[in-house]
Amino acid sequence: MRGIATKTLKIKRENGEEFMLLDTPTDYLCGPWFTFHCQDKFYVFKNYDKENPYKFVNVKSGKRVNRFTVEYQKTLNNRNDDIAEETDYPEIKARFFMDVYYSTNDLNCVFFYSIQNNCTLTFKNVHLFNLFDFDIGGLEHYSTNFAFFDPKYNAIVQHDGRVHVGFCSLENFPAVHYSAGHPYEIKIDVTSSSLNDTILKGPDDFFSGLEWDLGSIDPGQQVILPVVLAAGESKEEFYDFLRDGITKARKIFPSIPRVINAPERQKILKTVKMIEKMNPAQKDNDENEC
């Protein structure tokens, strides 16, 4: 039975053989990031960040769907800000939801990234980034990849000349920037706030990234972005599974607001082993780029 395993990311072939596409430790700075301006300051949420740690709220794993909820919080008037100490500003507080729909039969999966503004200030110029450090064929082949941007699907695609893997969103969520470059050169901050629309010439060690402009999020509001990831053992097969994933995303998308607003997604769970393990990791491990 073929399919994509999402704990790492590998193709499971019918004969039982596994072909690695991605194996990213939890303390690597890949996956979803988002940035925004609030009170004229620039903020970055990373999926792993020692400086501004977030906490896991809850997690639920299933045979076809995984759901994660995390909370990001930053005090505006701490010593890292330029705001006068005597000024009392509320905290920046956001909740981030990730719902992953995958299959044991198809080489695709669908992510829904949701950002909810849980403070009293508006998040302006919100940009969401999706970053993957694919190593097609495994770590021993990390520097043998090529990449390209497909303007038809607004997709970033990485390949080794045969096996392809890549991702995009739906037609009404076009990427505003893309990049495929060296993982250790990823930099998203106030001085470099977007991807650079550059594809390095291969073969090389690549990360692949897309960036979307989500506008503003007012207090109490949320935005949802679907991301379709697909793979194939040929270019043609990759596009077949990409189109199939886009169809799946369109079908599931209308149900996501109800899913993320369900009461159980708002509860902070303290007894889940994964949460107990991953919360301390935000403080104990050294940061690594992809």
C-alpha positions as CSV (number, residue, x, y, z in Angstrom):
1,M,0.0,0.0,0.0
2,R,1.4,3.4,-1.0
3,G,1.1,6.6,1.0
4,I,2.9,9.4,2.7
5,A,3.9,9.0,6.4
6,T,3.7,12.4,8.0
7,K,5.8,11.9,11.2
8,T,8.8,12.3,9.0
9,L,7.9,12.3,5.3
10,K,8.5,9.3,3.2
11,I,7.0,7.3,0.4
12,K,5.9,3.8,1.4
13,R,6.1,1.6,-1.6
14,E,4.0,-1.5,-2.2
15,N,6.9,-3.9,-1.5
16,G,7.4,-2.4,2.0
17,E,10.4,-0.2,1.0
18,E,10.4,3.3,2.4
19,F,11.9,6.2,0.4
20,M,12.8,9.2,2.6
21,L,11.7,12.8,1.6
22,L,12.0,14.7,4.8
23,D,13.2,14.0,8.4
24,T,13.1,17.2,10.4
25,P,13.8,17.2,14.2
26,T,11.3,19.1,16.4
27,D,13.9,21.8,17.2
28,Y,14.5,22.8,13.6
29,L,13.1,26.0,12.2
30,C,11.1,24.6,9.4
31,G,7.3,24.2,8.9
32,P,4.9,27.1,9.4
33,W,6.0,30.6,10.5
34,F,4.0,33.8,10.5
35,T,4.9,37.5,10.9
36,F,2.9,40.6,11.6
37,H,3.1,44.3,12.7
38,C,1.4,45.4,15.9
39,Q,1.8,48.8,17.6
40,D,4.4,49.6,14.9
41,K,6.6,46.7,15.8
42,F,7.4,43.6,13.9
43,Y,6.8,40.1,15.3
44,V,7.8,36.6,14.1
45,F,6.1,33.4,15.2
46,K,8.3,30.4,14.4
47,N,7.4,26.7,14.9
48,Y,10.4,26.6,17.2
49,D,11.7,29.6,19.0
50,K,13.7,29.9,22.2
51,E,13.5,33.7,22.4
52,N,9.7,33.8,22.2
53,P,8.6,30.3,23.2
54,Y,5.1,29.2,22.7
55,K,3.3,26.4,24.5
56,F,1.3,23.5,23.2
57,V,-2.4,23.7,24.1
58,N,-3.6,20.4,22.8
59,V,-2.9,17.7,20.3
60,K,-4.9,14.9,18.8
61,S,-3.6,12.2,16.5
62,G,-5.7,9.9,14.4
63,K,-5.4,7.5,11.5
64,R,-6.2,10.1,8.9
65,V,-6.0,13.4,10.7
66,N,-3.6,15.1,13.2
67,R,-4.6,18.3,15.0
68,F,-2.3,20.6,16.9
69,T,-3.0,23.8,18.8
70,V,-0.3,26.1,20.2
71,E,-0.3,29.5,21.8
72,Y,2.1,32.4,21.1
73,Q,2.5,35.1,23.7
74,K,4.7,38.2,23.9
75,T,4.6,41.1,26.4
76,L,4.9,44.4,24.6
77,N,6.6,46.3,27.5
78,N,9.4,44.0,28.3
79,R,13.1,44.9,28.1
80,N,13.4,43.9,24.4
81,D,10.9,46.6,23.3
82,D,11.4,50.3,22.8
83,I,8.1,51.2,24.5
84,A,8.5,53.2,27.7
85,E,8.2,51.0,30.8
86,E,5.5,53.1,32.4
87,T,3.2,52.5,29.5
88,D,0.8,49.6,30.1
89,Y,0.2,47.7,26.8
90,P,-1.6,44.4,26.6
91,E,0.1,41.2,25.6
92,I,0.4,40.0,22.0
93,K,-1.5,36.7,22.1
94,A,-2.3,34.4,19.2
95,R,-3.5,30.9,18.9
96,F,-2.2,28.8,16.0
97,F,-4.1,25.7,14.8
98,M,-2.7,23.1,12.4
99,D,-4.9,20.4,11.0
100,V,-3.2,17.8,8.8
101,Y,-5.2,15.4,6.6
102,Y,-3.2,12.5,5.1
103,S,-3.7,9.2,3.4
104,T,-2.1,5.8,3.4
105,N,-3.0,5.3,-0.2
106,D,-2.2,8.7,-1.9
107,L,1.1,10.6,-2.1
108,N,-0.4,13.8,-0.8
109,C,-1.6,15.5,2.4
110,V,-3.4,18.7,3.2
111,F,-2.5,21.2,6.0
112,F,-4.8,23.8,7.3
113,Y,-3.0,26.6,9.1
114,S,-5.2,28.9,11.2
115,I,-4.1,32.0,13.1
116,Q,-6.5,33.4,15.7
117,N,-5.9,36.9,17.3
118,N,-6.6,36.5,21.0
119,C,-5.6,40.0,22.2
120,T,-7.1,43.4,22.0
121,L,-4.8,44.8,19.3
122,T,-5.0,44.3,15.5
123,F,-2.3,42.2,13.7
124,K,-1.4,44.1,10.5
125,N,0.3,42.9,7.4
126,V,0.1,39.2,8.4
127,H,2.3,36.9,6.3
128,L,2.5,33.1,6.6
129,F,5.5,31.1,5.5
130,N,5.7,27.4,4.9
131,L,9.3,26.1,4.9
132,F,10.5,22.5,4.3
133,D,14.1,21.1,4.1
134,F,13.5,18.2,1.8
135,D,16.3,15.7,1.5
136,I,15.0,13.4,-1.3
137,G,16.4,10.0,-0.9
138,G,17.6,10.5,2.7
139,L,20.2,12.6,4.5
140,E,23.0,10.9,2.5
141,H,21.6,12.6,-0.6
142,Y,20.9,16.0,1.0
143,S,23.0,18.0,-1.6
144,T,21.7,16.3,-4.8
145,N,18.4,18.1,-5.2
146,F,17.0,20.6,-7.7
147,A,14.1,23.0,-7.3
148,F,11.7,25.2,-9.4
149,F,8.7,27.4,-9.0
150,D,5.6,26.5,-11.0
151,P,3.5,29.7,-11.7
152,K,0.5,27.7,-12.8
153,Y,-0.1,26.2,-9.4
154,N,1.9,28.7,-7.4
155,A,3.9,25.7,-6.2
156,I,7.5,25.3,-5.1
157,V,8.8,21.9,-6.2
158,Q,12.0,20.0,-5.3
159,H,13.3,16.9,-7.0
160,D,16.3,14.6,-7.6
161,G,15.7,14.2,-11.4
162,R,13.0,11.6,-10.8
163,V,11.2,11.8,-7.4
164,H,9.4,15.1,-7.0
165,V,7.9,16.7,-3.8
166,G,6.3,20.1,-3.5
167,F,3.5,22.2,-2.1
168,C,1.1,25.1,-2.9
169,S,-2.3,26.5,-1.7
170,L,-5.6,26.9,-3.5
171,E,-6.2,29.3,-6.4
172,N,-7.6,32.0,-4.2
173,F,-4.5,32.0,-2.0
174,P,-1.7,32.8,-4.4
175,A,1.8,32.9,-2.9
176,V,3.3,36.4,-2.9
177,H,6.9,35.2,-2.6
178,Y,8.9,31.9,-2.9
179,S,12.4,30.7,-2.4
180,A,14.6,27.6,-2.7
181,G,18.0,28.2,-1.1
182,H,20.4,27.0,1.5
183,P,18.7,26.0,4.7
184,Y,21.3,27.6,6.9
185,E,20.7,31.0,5.2
186,I,17.0,31.3,6.2
187,K,16.4,34.7,7.6
188,I,13.1,36.3,8.3
189,D,13.2,39.3,10.5
190,V,12.4,43.1,10.5
191,T,15.3,43.7,8.0
192,S,14.5,40.8,5.8
193,S,10.8,40.2,6.1
194,S,10.1,38.2,2.9
195,L,11.4,35.4,0.8
196,N,13.6,36.6,-2.1
197,D,11.9,34.9,-5.1
198,T,15.2,33.1,-5.9
199,I,15.8,29.5,-6.9
200,L,19.4,28.4,-6.5
201,K,20.9,26.3,-9.3
202,G,21.3,22.6,-8.3
203,P,22.3,20.1,-7.4
204,D,22.5,21.5,-3.9
205,D,21.1,21.3,-0.4
206,F,17.8,23.2,-0.5
207,F,15.0,24.4,1.7
208,S,11.8,25.2,-0.2
209,G,9.6,28.0,0.9
210,L,6.4,29.8,0.0
211,E,4.9,33.0,1.6
212,W,1.3,34.3,1.6
213,D,-0.1,37.7,2.5
214,L,-3.1,37.2,4.8
215,G,-3.9,40.9,5.4
216,S,-5.0,42.0,8.9
217,I,-6.5,40.1,11.7
218,D,-8.7,42.0,14.2
219,P,-9.2,41.0,17.8
220,G,-11.2,37.8,18.1
221,Q,-10.9,37.0,14.4
222,Q,-9.0,34.2,12.6
223,V,-7.7,33.4,9.1
224,I,-7.2,30.0,7.6
225,L,-4.7,29.0,4.9
226,P,-4.8,25.5,3.2
227,V,-1.5,24.1,2.0
228,V,-1.4,21.0,-0.2
229,L,1.8,18.8,-0.2
230,A,2.3,16.1,-2.8
231,A,5.0,13.7,-4.0
232,G,5.5,11.4,-6.9
233,E,8.1,9.0,-8.2
234,S,7.9,10.9,-11.5
235,K,7.0,14.5,-12.4
236,E,3.8,13.3,-14.0
237,E,2.8,11.4,-10.9
238,F,3.6,14.3,-8.6
239,Y,1.2,16.6,-10.6
240,D,-1.5,13.9,-10.5
241,F,-1.3,13.8,-6.7
242,L,-1.0,17.6,-6.4
243,R,-4.2,18.1,-8.3
244,D,-5.9,15.4,-6.2
245,G,-4.7,17.1,-3.0
246,I,-6.1,20.5,-4.2
247,T,-9.5,18.8,-4.8
248,K,-9.4,17.3,-1.3
249,A,-8.5,20.7,0.2
250,R,-11.4,22.4,-1.5
251,K,-13.8,19.7,-0.1
252,I,-12.5,19.9,3.5
253,F,-11.9,23.7,3.7
254,P,-15.5,24.7,4.6
255,S,-15.5,22.5,7.7
256,I,-12.3,23.9,9.2
257,P,-13.9,26.9,11.0
258,R,-16.2,24.6,12.9
259,V,-13.3,22.2,13.7
260,I,-10.9,24.9,15.1
261,N,-13.7,26.6,17.1
262,A,-14.9,23.4,18.7
263,P,-14.7,23.7,22.6
264,E,-12.2,20.9,22.9
265,R,-9.7,22.8,20.7
266,Q,-9.7,25.7,23.2
267,K,-8.9,23.5,26.3
268,I,-5.4,23.6,27.5
269,L,-4.4,19.9,28.2
270,K,-1.6,19.3,30.6
271,T,-1.6,15.5,30.7
272,V,-0.8,14.6,27.1
273,K,2.7,13.1,27.0
274,M,3.6,14.8,23.7
275,I,2.8,18.2,25.2
276,E,4.8,17.5,28.4
277,K,7.7,16.5,26.2
278,M,7.6,19.3,23.7
279,N,7.0,22.3,25.9
280,P,10.3,22.0,27.8
281,A,12.1,21.4,24.4
282,Q,11.5,25.1,23.5
283,K,13.8,26.1,26.4
284,D,16.3,23.3,26.6
285,N,17.5,22.8,23.0
286,D,19.8,24.9,20.9
287,E,18.2,26.5,17.8
288,N,19.0,24.9,14.5
289,E,18.1,26.2,11.1
290,C,16.6,23.7,8.7
